[in-house]
Structure formats: structure tokens, C-alpha cells
Amino acid sequence: MDRIRIRGGRPLQGSIAVSGAKNAALPLMAASLLTEQPLTLRNLPQLADIATMTHLLAQHGVGVAMNGDHPEAGHTGHVLTLAAGDLTSTTAPYDIVRKMRASVLVLGPLLARCRQARVSLPGGCAIGTRPVDLHIKALQTLGAEIELTDGYIEARAPDGLTGATVLFPRVSVGATENLLMAATLARGETVLENAAREPEVADLARCLVAMGAEIDGIGSDELRVRGQPALHGADHAVLPDRIETATYAMAAAITGGELTLAGARPETLEAALVALQEAGVGVAPVDGGLRIDGRGGRPRGVDIITEPYPGFPTDLQAQMMALMTVADGAAAITETIFENRYMHVPELSRMGADIRVNGAVALVRGVDKLHGAPVMATDLRASVSLVLAGLAAEGETIVNRVYHLDRGYERLEEKLRACGAEIERMSE
């Protein structure tokens, strides 16, 4: 199992190209199931989760063609064409789905187009319970017949899905995406209320419109979808990854360095950038990206609360906590999205961080220096928070179980090393 070794204390300097957003790419790939015609996706990141979704779609009978690299917004993304003209299976098996929670996103498209789907209950990071009850109840509102049998979601809609009003009792990105895709082929109009507003949802909606869907309210919490008899192919560029952008911004801040993040879209991560500015980090839009300046000394302690978009993202909580471990002052971090997303706390504490957790609140008191130590990654964002801490720490840090990183960060070591980090991957 691979490990990452870091010798900290080097300020990052230079430019990092932001990859396409994993959390946008996965539902976009699932959307290929909605049409017989090819869907071409550009600016696709090369990640383990993308490979898992590709494998899942291929076993459904989707033809997959990687067309090489494509310059997009000043950086290089991959081009993937998915052709679902002849689907051979409507079952998403456990062996694939258990590797990645986003696999459940094939449920809505398969059910809408094929009128049946059998999808394993999903797996993914161990960051707490993330039930699929919202997906199931919402699809039932559109007329689906659903049973849970032997660990599988068995869904049928013999006469097709019918538009209806769906009120989500809580905001769910995955449920919004699944229903948005399903509604494009349902009869009549579907209204999704309390829908997720994340930029990745809007990116999916724009792609669906390019495929012939009729969707109003993109970017709002109420989406209106007028179902079509069929969708057609399209060519769509995946938006840049806002979580990767903010992660590298925090890397610049925690090392006291300066980075230009090429391809970044500041408008998609305003809450995170505001938090960085409150911490005393320089944030400035530049042509085609964003410049982050952490050379002004130790960051100030900043309180954050994770919330659905446009609030502070739960996917940046661990990285922000790493930054706050070296802050001048204290910070209260409140996690409201997932109940088990503080598993990085003991590992950061091994490096000298002063963190006390009380329920959903973590109180972080900044220390002058972190110290390198062997640490264990527990999930995707926790993994990268340990990398950030290692970049700032004195001495050597070994991050174990880094396969989590490969699910969400493209060429992490390469990008950091090019900006002066002393970081390398070691294979056992």
C-alpha cells in the first residue's frame, strides 16, 4: 500500500493548474445513460473514482473512448466519450458500487430510460451515515416501485416515470442529481423543491439542457424539469474543481507561500475564500484564475460552520482545520453535514495540534509549530488535511493509506513538488 513522505517547512511558490471537478464529473458520466447518442465530456480529471464510474458504465454496456488530452481554461483535461446506445445490463453490482458512493447516481437514469434498475446500496468514505432514503422516496413520488432486497435497490417503473412535485426534507446533492436526471425523461413537469444549489448540480443541469432537457431555475433551490421523450448527445466541459482549488489555497496559506491557481473560478467557493481572507490570507482574482498569498505571517483563528452551498463546504472542513492548527488564536469548527467527519483529529494531534472535540464542535487552539509524525488517512478529505499539515510541519511526515487521495486529487504530489514541496510517494 502506497505512502506519502513529506519534509515540511518549505513555502509553496508557483502555479498549479486546477483539474476538472470530480463531484461534477461523476453525475455527468451517469447522465450518459439517458441517451442512445454519445456524450463527450472534456476537462475530465484522471482519478480513481472516475475509473470506478467508467468501469461501472462499461459493465452496463456503455462504450467508452478516451480521446486524449484537451486544453481547457489554460490547463489540460482528459476527453471521454460515452456511448450508451446498446445497454446490456440494468444492474449495478456490489463489487463496483461498494468502492464509491456516487455509483448510486446510475439509479435515476437507468430507471427513467430502461424502466427498471437494480443498484447495490453504496459504499464510499467512512465519514458517517449517508442514507439513500431521499433518492428512493423521491423516485417513488415519480411513480417508481422500489424494494430493498439482499442489499440492492430494486426499482421498476413499467409505465415510465411521471412528473410530480418533490420536496426534499433536507438538502442532498446526490438525491437532487438523481432526480434531476430521472425527471428529464418523465412525463410532464417535475418540480424539485429544496434542491441542492451546489455548482456541480448546476453543471449537470447545463449539460442536460445541452442534451435537450428543459430545466428552469438552474442554480436555485427550485428546479422545474419538463420531461422529454428522449435526449440526444452533447459535448460538455466539466467545471474546475472548487474543492481542489481551496485545498491548494490552504496549502499556500499553511506554508506561508504564494500560489496562482490556474483555471480557478472564485465565484464557486466564496464562503471558503471569505474564511481565508478573515484569516489574513491574501486572495486576489487574476486573469484565468486566482492568486493566494500566505506570506503575511501566521493565519488568524476563524470560526466556521459547514453548511450546504453557498455555505462553507463540508469537503473543506478537514483542510481548514489543518490550517487552523497553526493559527494565531483559536477557532471553533462546527460540522453540520456528517456526524463522523472528525477522524483526522487524532492524526493531527499526533503532529502536535491542540484540538478538543465536543459533539459537532471542534475547538482548535493554534500552536507555533507542528511536528512531523507517521499518520493514517481515514477518508479523502482527511487524507489531504494530513498532507497540508505535513507541508507545514518540522521534520518528516509519513501519510499512510493514501489510496483515498487518488480518489479525489489528480497528480497531487506532482503539483505540490513543482511548487517547491519536498514530497514523494513510496510503494511498499
One Martini backbone bead per residue (centre of mass of N, CA, C, O) as a GRO file, in nm:
protein
  428
    1MET     BB    1   0.096   0.036   0.023
    2ASP     BB    2   0.088   0.356  -0.012
    3ARG     BB    3   0.300   0.641   0.056
    4ILE     BB    4   0.369   0.964   0.207
    5ARG     BB    5   0.648   1.188   0.193
    6ILE     BB    6   0.730   1.466   0.418
    7ARG     BB    7   0.910   1.777   0.414
    8GLY     BB    8   0.883   2.048   0.586
    9GLY     BB    9   0.900   2.420   0.555
   10ARG     BB   10   0.800   2.492   0.257
   11PRO     BB   11   0.723   2.735   0.060
   12LEU     BB   12   0.495   2.793  -0.174
   13GLN     BB   13   0.572   2.830  -0.535
   14GLY     BB   14   0.348   2.924  -0.799
   15SER     BB   15   0.168   2.694  -1.020
   16ILE     BB   16  -0.172   2.559  -1.042
   17ALA     BB   17  -0.368   2.329  -1.201
   18VAL     BB   18  -0.699   2.292  -1.226
   19SER     BB   19  -0.913   2.050  -1.216
   20GLY     BB   20  -1.162   1.874  -1.268
   21ALA     BB   21  -1.463   1.792  -1.121
   22LYS     BB   22  -1.553   1.515  -0.965
   23ASN     BB   23  -1.851   1.602  -0.859
   24ALA     BB   24  -1.930   1.651  -1.166
   25ALA     BB   25  -1.838   1.405  -1.339
   26LEU     BB   26  -2.006   1.168  -1.229
   27PRO     BB   27  -2.297   1.262  -1.313
   28LEU     BB   28  -2.224   1.308  -1.610
   29MET     BB   29  -2.167   1.012  -1.670
   30ALA     BB   30  -2.451   0.906  -1.592
   31ALA     BB   31  -2.604   1.075  -1.819
   32SER     BB   32  -2.536   0.879  -2.059
   33LEU     BB   33  -2.791   0.684  -1.998
   34LEU     BB   34  -3.021   0.882  -2.136
   35THR     BB   35  -2.875   0.807  -2.417
   36GLU     BB   36  -2.792   0.683  -2.741
   37GLN     BB   37  -2.598   0.904  -2.757
   38PRO     BB   38  -2.313   1.066  -2.744
   39LEU     BB   39  -2.101   1.169  -2.466
   40THR     BB   40  -1.891   1.450  -2.422
   41LEU     BB   41  -1.611   1.491  -2.198
   42ARG     BB   42  -1.436   1.755  -2.064
   43ASN     BB   43  -1.208   1.807  -1.824
   44LEU     BB   44  -1.116   1.531  -1.705
   45PRO     BB   45  -1.026   1.364  -1.444
   46GLN     BB   46  -0.759   1.151  -1.314
   47LEU     BB   47  -0.926   0.904  -1.127
   48ALA     BB   48  -1.045   0.654  -0.938
   49ASP     BB   49  -1.351   0.733  -0.957
   50ILE     BB   50  -1.357   0.749  -1.265
   51ALA     BB   51  -1.278   0.454  -1.312
   52THR     BB   52  -1.520   0.332  -1.162
   53MET     BB   53  -1.743   0.459  -1.341
   54THR     BB   54  -1.642   0.340  -1.604
   55HIS     BB   55  -1.678   0.045  -1.520
   56LEU     BB   56  -1.978   0.059  -1.463
   57LEU     BB   57  -2.073   0.151  -1.746
   58ALA     BB   58  -1.949  -0.084  -1.906
   59GLN     BB   59  -2.130  -0.308  -1.765
   60HIS     BB   60  -2.392  -0.171  -1.903
   61GLY     BB   61  -2.272  -0.106  -2.219
   62VAL     BB   62  -2.082   0.128  -2.236
   63GLY     BB   63  -1.906   0.315  -2.445
   64VAL     BB   64  -1.544   0.379  -2.430
   65ALA     BB   65  -1.356   0.691  -2.507
   66MET     BB   66  -1.029   0.801  -2.506
   67ASN     BB   67  -0.914   1.128  -2.650
   68GLY     BB   68  -0.729   1.252  -2.457
   69ASP     BB   69  -0.618   1.569  -2.456
   70HIS     BB   70  -0.744   1.902  -2.336
   71PRO     BB   71  -0.753   2.226  -2.356
   72GLU     BB   72  -0.866   2.407  -2.052
   73ALA     BB   73  -0.830   2.701  -1.918
   74GLY     BB   74  -0.499   2.647  -1.934
   75HIS     BB   75  -0.547   2.334  -1.914
   76THR     BB   76  -0.540   1.978  -1.867
   77GLY     BB   77  -0.773   1.753  -2.001
   78HIS     BB   78  -0.991   1.500  -2.043
   79VAL     BB   79  -1.142   1.288  -2.301
   80LEU     BB   80  -1.482   1.157  -2.296
   81THR     BB   81  -1.669   0.894  -2.455
   82LEU     BB   82  -2.020   0.809  -2.424
   83ALA     BB   83  -2.200   0.503  -2.533
   84ALA     BB   84  -2.562   0.413  -2.480
   85GLY     BB   85  -2.712   0.243  -2.712
   86ASP     BB   86  -2.639  -0.062  -2.575
   87LEU     BB   87  -2.781  -0.195  -2.319
   88THR     BB   88  -2.704  -0.494  -2.105
   89SER     BB   89  -2.752  -0.354  -1.811
   90THR     BB   90  -2.937  -0.279  -1.482
   91THR     BB   91  -2.689  -0.362  -1.302
   92ALA     BB   92  -2.529  -0.257  -0.995
   93PRO     BB   93  -2.273  -0.391  -0.846
   94TYR     BB   94  -2.118  -0.432  -0.549
   95ASP     BB   95  -1.812  -0.444  -0.635
   96ILE     BB   96  -1.838  -0.140  -0.736
   97VAL     BB   97  -2.021   0.036  -0.545
   98ARG     BB   98  -1.850   0.004  -0.276
   99LYS     BB   99  -1.617   0.212  -0.375
  100MET     BB  100  -1.866   0.426  -0.453
  101ARG     BB  101  -2.129   0.627  -0.387
  102ALA     BB  102  -2.189   0.760  -0.678
  103SER     BB  103  -2.314   0.501  -0.813
  104VAL     BB  104  -2.621   0.575  -0.748
  105LEU     BB  105  -2.653   0.767  -1.011
  106VAL     BB  106  -2.777   0.531  -1.201
  107LEU     BB  107  -3.070   0.499  -1.111
  108GLY     BB  108  -3.232   0.723  -1.255
  109PRO     BB  109  -3.149   0.676  -1.554
  110LEU     BB  110  -3.231   0.376  -1.575
  111LEU     BB  111  -3.527   0.407  -1.493
  112ALA     BB  112  -3.611   0.616  -1.711
  113ARG     BB  113  -3.517   0.447  -1.969
  114CYS     BB  114  -3.569   0.120  -1.873
  115ARG     BB  115  -3.774   0.084  -1.615
  116GLN     BB  116  -3.511  -0.030  -1.466
  117ALA     BB  117  -3.333  -0.121  -1.150
  118ARG     BB  118  -3.016  -0.255  -1.001
  119VAL     BB  119  -2.880  -0.130  -0.694
  120SER     BB  120  -2.644  -0.106  -0.489
  121LEU     BB  121  -2.560  -0.033  -0.200
  122PRO     BB  122  -2.345   0.199  -0.095
  123GLY     BB  123  -2.033   0.341  -0.050
  124GLY     BB  124  -1.720   0.471   0.078
  125CYS     BB  125  -1.664   0.687   0.299
  126ALA     BB  126  -1.604   0.698   0.665
  127ILE     BB  127  -1.827   0.974   0.747
  128GLY     BB  128  -2.100   0.838   0.770
  129THR     BB  129  -2.424   0.854   0.731
  130ARG     BB  130  -2.566   0.803   0.380
  131PRO     BB  131  -2.856   0.783   0.287
  132VAL     BB  132  -3.106   0.677   0.022
  133ASP     BB  133  -3.397   0.774   0.096
  134LEU     BB  134  -3.436   1.025  -0.086
  135HIS     BB  135  -3.418   0.883  -0.356
  136ILE     BB  136  -3.649   0.680  -0.317
  137LYS     BB  137  -3.889   0.869  -0.242
  138ALA     BB  138  -3.870   1.046  -0.496
  139LEU     BB  139  -3.914   0.820  -0.707
  140GLN     BB  140  -4.191   0.738  -0.595
  141THR     BB  141  -4.326   1.010  -0.669
  142LEU     BB  142  -4.276   0.923  -0.989
  143GLY     BB  143  -4.376   0.594  -0.970
  144ALA     BB  144  -4.194   0.408  -0.831
  145GLU     BB  145  -4.094   0.072  -0.766
  146ILE     BB  146  -3.956  -0.011  -0.438
  147GLU     BB  147  -3.697  -0.235  -0.321
  148LEU     BB  148  -3.525  -0.404  -0.056
  149THR     BB  149  -3.280  -0.655  -0.168
  150ASP     BB  150  -3.000  -0.791  -0.073
  151GLY     BB  151  -2.860  -0.490  -0.095
  152TYR     BB  152  -3.082  -0.384  -0.303
  153ILE     BB  153  -3.215  -0.170  -0.547
  154GLU     BB  154  -3.548  -0.225  -0.658
  155ALA     BB  155  -3.655  -0.086  -0.971
  156ARG     BB  156  -3.979   0.026  -1.107
  157ALA     BB  157  -4.140   0.149  -1.437
  158PRO     BB  158  -4.349   0.025  -1.658
  159ASP     BB  159  -4.480   0.332  -1.747
  160GLY     BB  160  -4.301   0.515  -1.628
  161LEU     BB  161  -4.243   0.835  -1.544
  162THR     BB  162  -4.396   1.096  -1.335
  163GLY     BB  163  -4.454   1.396  -1.277
  164ALA     BB  164  -4.364   1.596  -0.981
  165THR     BB  165  -4.355   1.699  -0.648
  166VAL     BB  166  -4.043   1.755  -0.475
  167LEU     BB  167  -3.967   1.747  -0.122
  168PHE     BB  168  -3.689   1.800   0.044
  169PRO     BB  169  -3.614   1.764   0.382
  170ARG     BB  170  -3.317   1.777   0.270
  171VAL     BB  171  -3.017   1.848   0.160
  172SER     BB  172  -2.920   1.679  -0.159
  173VAL     BB  173  -2.711   1.619  -0.404
  174GLY     BB  174  -2.765   1.328  -0.504
  175ALA     BB  175  -3.076   1.344  -0.516
  176THR     BB  176  -3.094   1.579  -0.710
  177GLU     BB  177  -2.941   1.441  -0.944
  178ASN     BB  178  -3.117   1.190  -0.980
  179LEU     BB  179  -3.387   1.347  -1.030
  180LEU     BB  180  -3.300   1.525  -1.261
  181MET     BB  181  -3.246   1.294  -1.458
  182ALA     BB  182  -3.519   1.145  -1.442
  183ALA     BB  183  -3.705   1.396  -1.525
  184THR     BB  184  -3.621   1.422  -1.832
  185LEU     BB  185  -3.812   1.136  -1.893
  186ALA     BB  186  -4.063   1.236  -1.781
  187ARG     BB  187  -4.387   1.294  -1.753
  188GLY     BB  188  -4.392   1.607  -1.756
  189GLU     BB  189  -4.367   1.789  -1.454
  190THR     BB  190  -4.089   1.867  -1.241
  191VAL     BB  191  -4.050   1.955  -0.890
  192LEU     BB  192  -3.766   2.077  -0.708
  193GLU     BB  193  -3.751   2.111  -0.364
  194ASN     BB  194  -3.481   2.181  -0.190
  195ALA     BB  195  -3.245   2.202  -0.369
  196ALA     BB  196  -2.942   2.178  -0.466
  197ARG     BB  197  -2.681   2.450  -0.533
  198GLU     BB  198  -2.447   2.337  -0.645
  199PRO     BB  199  -2.232   2.370  -0.907
  200GLU     BB  200  -2.255   2.067  -0.994
  201VAL     BB  201  -2.559   2.076  -1.048
  202ALA     BB  202  -2.552   2.299  -1.261
  203ASP     BB  203  -2.367   2.146  -1.457
  204LEU     BB  204  -2.563   1.919  -1.510
  205ALA     BB  205  -2.797   2.090  -1.616
  206ARG     BB  206  -2.644   2.209  -1.859
  207CYS     BB  207  -2.597   1.939  -1.996
  208LEU     BB  208  -2.894   1.852  -2.022
  209VAL     BB  209  -2.971   2.089  -2.204
  210ALA     BB  210  -2.769   2.004  -2.431
  211MET     BB  211  -2.953   1.722  -2.452
  212GLY     BB  212  -3.273   1.856  -2.436
  213ALA     BB  213  -3.351   1.973  -2.185
  214GLU     BB  214  -3.598   2.123  -1.953
  215ILE     BB  215  -3.466   2.385  -1.738
  216ASP     BB  216  -3.548   2.555  -1.442
  217GLY     BB  217  -3.351   2.716  -1.190
  218ILE     BB  218  -3.059   2.729  -1.218
  219GLY     BB  219  -2.903   2.759  -0.893
  220SER     BB  220  -3.148   2.684  -0.734
  221ASP     BB  221  -3.404   2.544  -0.502
  222GLU     BB  222  -3.578   2.539  -0.785
  223LEU     BB  223  -3.668   2.281  -1.008
  224ARG     BB  224  -3.775   2.267  -1.355
  225VAL     BB  225  -3.899   1.976  -1.534
  226ARG     BB  226  -3.944   1.890  -1.874
  227GLY     BB  227  -4.023   1.622  -2.019
  228GLN     BB  228  -3.879   1.388  -2.252
  229PRO     BB  229  -3.869   1.136  -2.481
  230ALA     BB  230  -3.565   1.242  -2.548
  231LEU     BB  231  -3.220   1.241  -2.573
  232HIS     BB  232  -2.908   1.376  -2.663
  233GLY     BB  233  -2.620   1.457  -2.748
  234ALA     BB  234  -2.295   1.593  -2.626
  235ASP     BB  235  -2.075   1.877  -2.534
  236HIS     BB  236  -1.877   1.888  -2.225
  237ALA     BB  237  -1.738   2.091  -1.970
  238VAL     BB  238  -1.586   2.059  -1.683
  239LEU     BB  239  -1.567   2.204  -1.403
  240PRO     BB  240  -1.378   2.329  -1.181
  241ASP     BB  241  -1.230   2.246  -0.874
  242ARG     BB  242  -1.314   2.387  -0.571
  243ILE     BB  243  -1.173   2.196  -0.367
  244GLU     BB  244  -0.894   2.201  -0.488
  245THR     BB  245  -0.853   2.500  -0.483
  246ALA     BB  246  -0.880   2.538  -0.168
  247THR     BB  247  -0.659   2.342  -0.089
  248TYR     BB  248  -0.424   2.505  -0.224
  249ALA     BB  249  -0.478   2.764  -0.074
  250MET     BB  250  -0.413   2.632   0.208
  251ALA     BB  251  -0.125   2.552   0.135
  252ALA     BB  252  -0.019   2.837   0.107
  253ALA     BB  253  -0.098   2.933   0.393
  254ILE     BB  254   0.049   2.708   0.575
  255THR     BB  255   0.347   2.785   0.430
  256GLY     BB  256   0.382   3.089   0.343
  257GLY     BB  257   0.286   3.130   0.047
  258GLU     BB  258   0.253   3.140  -0.328
  259LEU     BB  259  -0.037   3.105  -0.547
  260THR     BB  260  -0.144   3.002  -0.867
  261LEU     BB  261  -0.482   2.922  -0.984
  262ALA     BB  262  -0.549   2.767  -1.263
  263GLY     BB  263  -0.898   2.791  -1.347
  264ALA     BB  264  -1.031   2.927  -1.133
  265ARG     BB  265  -1.358   2.982  -0.957
  266PRO     BB  266  -1.449   3.202  -0.721
  267GLU     BB  267  -1.774   3.184  -0.736
  268THR     BB  268  -1.768   2.870  -0.610
  269LEU     BB  269  -1.591   2.978  -0.320
  270GLU     BB  270  -1.670   3.216  -0.120
  271ALA     BB  271  -1.668   3.108   0.173
  272ALA     BB  272  -1.369   3.017   0.173
  273LEU     BB  273  -1.242   3.293   0.094
  274VAL     BB  274  -1.347   3.449   0.335
  275ALA     BB  275  -1.204   3.281   0.551
  276LEU     BB  276  -0.919   3.346   0.451
  277GLN     BB  277  -0.936   3.652   0.483
  278GLU     BB  278  -0.997   3.644   0.791
  279ALA     BB  279  -0.703   3.499   0.829
  280GLY     BB  280  -0.503   3.688   0.631
  281VAL     BB  281  -0.535   3.601   0.340
  282GLY     BB  282  -0.452   3.638   0.018
  283VAL     BB  283  -0.710   3.736  -0.229
  284ALA     BB  284  -0.684   3.720  -0.599
  285PRO     BB  285  -0.788   3.787  -0.892
  286VAL     BB  286  -0.698   3.653  -1.209
  287ASP     BB  287  -0.614   3.573  -1.509
  288GLY     BB  288  -0.755   3.259  -1.505
  289GLY     BB  289  -0.781   3.299  -1.172
  290LEU     BB  290  -0.584   3.263  -0.860
  291ARG     BB  291  -0.441   3.439  -0.578
  292ILE     BB  292  -0.231   3.321  -0.309
  293ASP     BB  293  -0.132   3.488   0.010
  294GLY     BB  294   0.080   3.363   0.295
  295ARG     BB  295   0.315   3.597   0.383
  296GLY     BB  296   0.169   3.744   0.656
  297GLY     BB  297   0.175   3.506   0.837
  298ARG     BB  298  -0.007   3.393   1.063
  299PRO     BB  299  -0.301   3.286   1.097
  300ARG     BB  300  -0.616   3.341   1.189
  301GLY     BB  301  -0.870   3.271   1.378
  302VAL     BB  302  -1.161   3.081   1.249
  303ASP     BB  303  -1.493   3.045   1.227
  304ILE     BB  304  -1.687   2.748   1.134
  305ILE     BB  305  -1.969   2.631   0.923
  306THR     BB  306  -2.113   2.372   0.788
  307GLU     BB  307  -2.281   2.391   0.464
  308PRO     BB  308  -2.472   2.429   0.230
  309TYR     BB  309  -2.493   2.568  -0.050
  310PRO     BB  310  -2.309   2.867   0.008
  311GLY     BB  311  -2.156   2.744   0.219
  312PHE     BB  312  -1.937   2.578   0.396
  313PRO     BB  313  -1.767   2.307   0.309
  314THR     BB  314  -1.726   1.987   0.417
  315ASP     BB  315  -1.478   1.931   0.209
  316LEU     BB  316  -1.304   2.170   0.395
  317GLN     BB  317  -1.277   2.114   0.698
  318ALA     BB  318  -1.002   1.964   0.729
  319GLN     BB  319  -0.824   2.182   0.596
  320MET     BB  320  -0.901   2.413   0.790
  321MET     BB  321  -0.800   2.273   1.041
  322ALA     BB  322  -0.506   2.259   0.963
  323LEU     BB  323  -0.468   2.566   0.948
  324MET     BB  324  -0.564   2.622   1.253
  325THR     BB  325  -0.322   2.478   1.402
  326VAL     BB  326  -0.133   2.758   1.314
  327ALA     BB  327  -0.278   2.971   1.454
  328ASP     BB  328  -0.363   3.288   1.586
  329GLY     BB  329  -0.543   3.122   1.796
  330ALA     BB  330  -0.884   3.040   1.777
  331ALA     BB  331  -1.114   2.769   1.662
  332ALA     BB  332  -1.447   2.702   1.553
  333ILE     BB  333  -1.569   2.382   1.441
  334THR     BB  334  -1.870   2.303   1.257
  335GLU     BB  335  -2.044   1.996   1.195
  336THR     BB  336  -2.358   1.946   0.993
  337ILE     BB  337  -2.347   1.696   0.784
  338PHE     BB  338  -2.143   1.497   0.937
  339GLU     BB  339  -2.095   1.275   1.224
  340ASN     BB  340  -1.785   1.145   1.111
  341ARG     BB  341  -1.561   1.413   1.046
  342TYR     BB  342  -1.304   1.366   1.288
  343MET     BB  343  -1.068   1.147   1.215
  344HIS     BB  344  -0.820   1.360   1.193
  345VAL     BB  345  -0.762   1.455   1.483
  346PRO     BB  346  -0.563   1.239   1.598
  347GLU     BB  347  -0.349   1.292   1.376
  348LEU     BB  348  -0.296   1.591   1.429
  349SER     BB  349  -0.217   1.544   1.728
  350ARG     BB  350   0.047   1.384   1.659
  351MET     BB  351   0.163   1.678   1.542
  352GLY     BB  352   0.062   1.896   1.786
  353ALA     BB  353  -0.222   1.948   1.800
  354ASP     BB  354  -0.498   2.155   1.943
  355ILE     BB  355  -0.777   1.943   1.999
  356ARG     BB  356  -1.135   1.971   2.078
  357VAL     BB  357  -1.412   1.752   2.109
  358ASN     BB  358  -1.777   1.848   2.102
  359GLY     BB  359  -1.929   1.680   1.909
  360ALA     BB  360  -1.969   1.911   1.642
  361VAL     BB  361  -1.724   2.051   1.798
  362ALA     BB  362  -1.408   2.208   1.718
  363LEU     BB  363  -1.133   2.308   1.916
  364VAL     BB  364  -0.877   2.529   1.796
  365ARG     BB  365  -0.540   2.568   1.901
  366GLY     BB  366  -0.284   2.731   1.817
  367VAL     BB  367   0.044   2.661   1.703
  368ASP     BB  368   0.364   2.720   1.620
  369LYS     BB  369   0.417   2.397   1.571
  370LEU     BB  370   0.456   2.129   1.380
  371HIS     BB  371   0.513   1.766   1.376
  372GLY     BB  372   0.637   1.509   1.251
  373ALA     BB  373   0.451   1.204   1.150
  374PRO     BB  374   0.283   0.921   1.168
  375VAL     BB  375  -0.007   0.870   0.958
  376MET     BB  376  -0.370   0.816   0.905
  377ALA     BB  377  -0.587   0.764   0.660
  378THR     BB  378  -0.966   0.775   0.631
  379ASP     BB  379  -1.015   0.991   0.401
  380LEU     BB  380  -1.004   1.211   0.159
  381ARG     BB  381  -0.991   1.489   0.323
  382ALA     BB  382  -0.815   1.389   0.553
  383SER     BB  383  -0.568   1.326   0.385
  384VAL     BB  384  -0.507   1.623   0.288
  385SER     BB  385  -0.477   1.746   0.571
  386LEU     BB  386  -0.210   1.588   0.631
  387VAL     BB  387  -0.049   1.712   0.404
  388LEU     BB  388  -0.067   2.003   0.499
  389ALA     BB  389   0.064   1.956   0.772
  390GLY     BB  390   0.331   1.842   0.654
  391LEU     BB  391   0.417   2.107   0.502
  392ALA     BB  392   0.442   2.267   0.796
  393ALA     BB  393   0.621   2.074   0.931
  394GLU     BB  394   0.857   1.948   1.125
  395GLY     BB  395   0.996   1.732   0.938
  396GLU     BB  396   0.862   1.402   0.911
  397THR     BB  397   0.593   1.277   0.705
  398ILE     BB  398   0.368   0.991   0.715
  399VAL     BB  399   0.125   0.887   0.482
  400ASN     BB  400  -0.121   0.660   0.513
  401ARG     BB  401  -0.350   0.545   0.297
  402VAL     BB  402  -0.355   0.711  -0.005
  403TYR     BB  403  -0.594   0.605  -0.182
  404HIS     BB  404  -0.788   0.832  -0.120
  405LEU     BB  405  -0.650   1.056  -0.287
  406ASP     BB  406  -0.699   0.917  -0.575
  407ARG     BB  407  -1.011   0.991  -0.576
  408GLY     BB  408  -0.959   1.347  -0.573
  409TYR     BB  409  -0.638   1.382  -0.664
  410GLU     BB  410  -0.451   1.509  -0.921
  411ARG     BB  411  -0.127   1.492  -0.898
  412LEU     BB  412  -0.036   1.599  -0.615
  413GLU     BB  413   0.274   1.571  -0.591
  414GLU     BB  414   0.345   1.710  -0.855
  415LYS     BB  415   0.221   1.988  -0.793
  416LEU     BB  416   0.379   2.043  -0.527
  417ARG     BB  417   0.672   1.998  -0.627
  418ALA     BB  418   0.663   2.235  -0.842
  419CYS     BB  419   0.634   2.438  -0.565
  420GLY     BB  420   0.864   2.306  -0.343
  421ALA     BB  421   0.793   2.043  -0.238
  422GLU     BB  422   0.878   1.770  -0.014
  423ILE     BB  423   0.754   1.502  -0.208
  424GLU     BB  424   0.664   1.144  -0.183
  425ARG     BB  425   0.613   0.829  -0.317
  426MET     BB  426   0.564   0.510  -0.153
  427SER     BB  427   0.627   0.171  -0.215
  428GLU     BB  428   0.583  -0.156  -0.070
   0.00000   0.00000   0.00000
